[in-house]
């Protein structure tokens, strides 16, 4: 009975994670490491559920990372730099093949930008809050991304360096 309950829980969880088809792209999540030491047990484990995003690569250019399903747990900070008390970051989503810049602890009017190989520039501006992010730009395999921030009050500029 406990085995049947566990199987039912896995099925319910898979349905909740995949959800209904809303026109988004399905991308396979990276398989999780097996908790069992035997290769036989690991090979019989079910595959990871698909992760839904609304874009990949060039389709993501100009898109909002949150709205397109590329942000949150699907993204990581891959490079960062300080600009006074502010921090500029390159955020990258492997499943979407796209990156964007994020600026935190900044002042209204501070600007942030990201470019990939000197192209695909996206810009953001801190408004009333203390952070901003750019829209996404595609990061083809082998390309490098760099984010830069400029403080409105001083004109000081900081860049993450190419990632």
Secondary structure, 3 states (H helix, E strand, C coil): CHHHHHHHHHHHHHHHHHCCCCCCEEEECCCCCCCCCCHHHHHCCCCCCEEEECCCHHHHCCCCCCCCCCCHHHCEEEEEEEECCEEEEEEEECCCCEEEEEEECCCCCCEEEEEECCEEEEEEECCCCCCEECCCEECCCCCCEEEEEECCCCCCEEECCCC
